[in-house]
């Protein structure tokens, strides 16, 4: 493995851990209780909005999502996990 990619590898492993915990939650009957909404594209001169570029947290614990939507989210999360594993392999990381 190329050590110059260590920071990127660590970030990907952090994302893998978060995804694993989310999938465990889904598998144990967990539900979606929070989401983040991106503010969308910002005008170049909107300095006031720069601090929330990562998203706006919204409590959704009282929303009863349709099962099809939850399953779609689970599938998307699993697809992201597969993509991360491919990216890690491309960076020369093998095994767990």
N, C-alpha and C positions, 0 to 999 in steps of 0.2 A: 504494500500500500504506500502511496505517495504521501508523506507526512505533511506536505503543504496543504492537503485537503482536510486536515484533522478538524478544523473548526466546522466545515460543512458536514463532515461525517457525524460529529457530535450533535449538530442541529438536527440532522435526519434521525439519529437515534432518539433524541428527545421527542420528535414527532411520532416515532414508532411507539414509544412508551405511552404517549397520550392516546394514540389510536387504540392500542391494546386495551387500555383501561376503559375507553369508551365502548369498545366491542364487548368487553366483559360485562359492562353495565347493561348493554342491550340484551345480552344473553341471559342475564339474571333478572330480567323484567324491568330494568331501569327505563326511565323516560327522559325526554329532553326538557331541561329546566331553564336553560339560558341559551341565547344565541347572540352573535355579534353581527351588526349590520354595517356594512361599509358605507361611508358617506358618499361614495361615488367619485367620479373625476372632479378634481378641484381646480378652480381658476388659479393660474400661476401666482396671482397677487393676494390670495386669501390666506394670509399668515395665521389668522385666528383659528382656522380649521386644521392646520398642520398637526396639532397635537392629538387629533383623533383619527389620524390616518389608519390606525389599526382596526378601528371599528367601534361601534357604540353598543355596549352590552345592554341586553333587554331581557328582563325576567319573563319567561314564558311558561312558568310552572303551572299556570291555570288554564293553559290551552290544551285541549284534547285533540292531538293530531290524529288524522286518519291513519290506520295501520299501513296503508299503501305508501304514504309519505314517509313514515318512519322506516319502512323496509327500503325505500329508495335511498334514504340517507345512509342506512347501514351499508348498502351495496356500494355507494359512492365512497364511503370511508374504507371499505375493503379494497376497492380499486386504487385508492390513494396509497394504501399500504403496499400493494403489489408494485406500484410505480416507485415507491421509495426503495423497496428491496432491489429493483432493477437498477436504480440510480446508485445504490451502495455497491452493487456488483460491478458497475461500470467504473466506480472509484477504486476498485481493487479490494473491497471488503468482502470477505467470505465468512460464512458461518455466523453464529450468534455471539 
